[in-house]
Amino acid sequence: MSKLLLNLRNVAEDEADDVCALLDANGIAWYATQPSPMGISAGGIWVREDADHPRAKALMAVYQGERAQRVRAERAQALEDGSAETFASLLRRRPLYVLSTLLAMLLVASLVLLPFVLLR
C-alpha cells in the first residue's frame, strides 16, 4: 500500500522536483497526486511500496536538513546585500496593496471584537 512522503501544500516547485529526483536516484518507486481544483487537497508525493517508506523518510530527513541550511544561507545573504523582500520594501513597492491589506485585517479584527464590546 502506498504511503504519503511529502504533502505538497506550500512546497516550492523546485523542492518537489528535487525530492522526485532523489527518489529516482535511489531506486524508490513513487507517484505524485495533483492538487484538487477547489484547493481541498494539496497533492502529494507517495512512495509505492511500504518497505521503501523508512528509507525514503531517512533520505528526506537528510535532504531537508541540507536544504534548510542552504535556504537560510541564501536568505542571510539576501538580507546582507539588501535584495531580500521585507515589509518595508513591499510597502515602498506596493503601498496600496499593503495599506488595503492592513485595513482589511483591521476590519476583520474589529468585526470579531464587536460582540465583546457590545456586551459590556
C-alpha positions as CSV (number, residue, x, y, z in Angstrom):
1,M,0.0,0.0,0.0
2,S,1.3,3.5,-0.8
3,K,2.3,5.9,1.9
4,L,2.5,9.7,1.7
5,L,6.0,11.0,1.8
6,L,5.5,14.7,1.1
7,N,2.3,16.8,1.2
8,L,2.7,19.4,-1.5
9,R,0.9,22.3,0.4
10,N,3.3,25.3,0.5
11,V,6.1,23.3,-1.1
12,A,8.2,25.1,-3.8
13,E,8.2,23.5,-7.2
14,D,12.0,23.1,-7.2
15,E,11.8,21.3,-3.8
16,A,9.2,18.8,-5.2
17,D,11.4,18.3,-8.3
18,D,14.4,17.7,-6.1
19,V,12.5,15.1,-4.0
20,C,11.4,13.3,-7.1
21,A,14.9,13.2,-8.5
22,L,16.2,12.0,-5.1
23,L,13.7,9.1,-5.1
24,D,14.6,8.2,-8.7
25,A,18.3,8.3,-7.9
26,N,17.8,5.9,-5.0
27,G,15.5,3.5,-6.9
28,I,12.4,4.2,-4.9
29,A,9.1,3.8,-6.8
30,W,6.9,6.9,-6.3
31,Y,4.0,8.8,-7.8
32,A,2.5,12.2,-7.4
33,T,-1.0,13.4,-7.0
34,Q,-2.1,16.7,-8.2
35,P,-3.9,19.3,-6.1
36,S,-7.7,19.4,-6.3
37,P,-9.2,22.2,-8.3
38,M,-11.1,23.6,-5.3
39,G,-8.0,23.6,-3.1
40,I,-9.2,21.0,-0.7
41,S,-6.3,18.6,-1.4
42,A,-2.8,20.0,-2.0
43,G,-1.5,16.9,-3.7
44,G,1.5,14.9,-2.6
45,I,4.4,12.6,-3.4
46,W,3.7,9.0,-2.4
47,V,6.0,6.0,-2.0
48,R,4.5,3.0,-3.8
49,E,6.0,0.2,-1.5
50,D,5.6,0.2,2.3
51,A,9.1,-1.4,2.6
52,D,10.7,1.6,0.9
53,H,9.0,4.2,3.1
54,P,11.5,4.2,6.0
55,R,14.4,4.6,3.6
56,A,12.6,7.4,1.8
57,K,11.9,9.1,5.1
58,A,15.6,8.9,6.0
59,L,16.6,10.3,2.6
60,M,14.1,13.1,3.1
61,A,15.5,14.0,6.5
62,V,19.0,14.4,5.1
63,Y,17.7,16.4,2.1
64,Q,15.6,18.7,4.2
65,G,18.4,19.4,6.6
66,E,20.7,20.3,3.7
67,R,18.0,22.4,2.0
68,A,17.3,24.2,5.3
69,Q,20.9,25.2,5.7
70,R,21.2,26.3,2.0
71,V,18.0,28.4,2.1
72,R,18.9,30.0,5.4
73,A,22.3,31.0,4.0
74,E,20.6,32.4,0.8
75,R,18.2,34.4,2.9
76,A,21.0,35.8,5.1
77,Q,23.0,36.7,2.0
78,A,19.9,38.4,0.5
79,L,19.4,40.4,3.7
80,E,23.0,41.5,3.8
81,D,23.1,42.7,0.2
82,G,19.6,44.3,0.5
83,S,17.8,42.2,-2.1
84,A,15.5,40.3,0.3
85,E,11.9,41.3,0.4
86,T,11.0,42.9,3.7
87,F,7.9,44.6,4.9
88,A,9.5,48.0,4.3
89,S,10.5,47.1,0.7
90,L,7.0,45.7,0.0
91,L,5.5,48.9,1.4
92,R,7.7,51.0,-0.9
93,R,7.0,48.9,-3.9
94,R,3.2,48.3,-3.4
95,P,1.8,50.8,-0.9
96,L,-1.8,50.5,-1.9
97,Y,-1.7,46.7,-1.6
98,V,-0.1,46.9,1.8
99,L,-2.4,49.6,3.2
100,S,-5.5,47.9,1.8
101,T,-4.4,44.6,3.4
102,L,-3.8,46.2,6.7
103,L,-7.2,47.9,6.5
104,A,-8.9,44.6,5.7
105,M,-7.1,43.0,8.7
106,L,-8.3,45.8,11.0
107,L,-11.8,45.5,9.7
108,V,-11.9,41.7,10.3
109,A,-10.4,42.2,13.8
110,S,-13.0,44.9,14.7
111,L,-15.9,42.7,13.5
112,V,-14.6,39.8,15.6
113,L,-14.3,42.0,18.7
114,L,-17.6,43.9,18.1
115,P,-19.8,41.4,20.1
116,F,-17.5,41.7,23.1
117,V,-17.6,45.5,23.1
118,L,-21.4,45.5,22.7
119,L,-22.0,43.0,25.5
120,R,-20.2,45.1,28.1
